[in-house]
Amino acid sequence: MKAEDIMTTDVVTIRGSATVAEAVAIMNDLCLRALIVERRHDQDAYGIVTETDIVYKVTAFGKDPATVRVYEIMTKPCIVVNPELGVEYVARLFANTHIRRAPVIKDKLLGIISVTDILSKSDFVVNPKSVSLEQEIEKAILDARKICTEKGPSSKECAVAWDIVEELQAEAAHQRAIKLEKTAFDLYCEQNPEAAEARIYES
């Protein structure tokens, strides 16, 4: 699944010049936890103002929400998500940056995606990425061995097939935050040493 499959398309925006009191009124009326701050022009960046911004930066200091402007407390530019980004990468982005939501943008604002969207709309429970990745790896290894048998272990086709396997294994290792001791290609080279030479590509 991709970000565009689970994002919320009904996005509420606010001007940076609006008061925090106006932002609070909109958020309360619509039961929202964040508002996207509109761009001033096409080359401008989007911003975001969240309930946490308001509580931490306004309420906590006893400031008057009617006099504080959104642009004073918003995050801009904010982290944005490409609509074609896989849900697992969105989750990893959120984990690495400690955010809970982000606008989905491709040339223009398309939606907003949050941790709630990931929990309630994605298929990670019934289709965990690690399981599907392991299946992809197993298939890629079988395909690589078949190609190498047909074309020869020192052929370019064989080398390319093992590149695919290693990319998948690297992705799986990255997800599990482990370092691979030996890749499937390393194991293959133990039986077919000449295969390693095929991976020295001409520039």
Beta strands, then each sheet from edge to edge (+ up, - down):
strand 1: 13-14
strand 2: 34-37
strand 3: 47-50
strand 4: 101-105
strand 5: 109-114
sheet 1: 1+ 2+ 3-
sheet 2: 4+ 5-
end
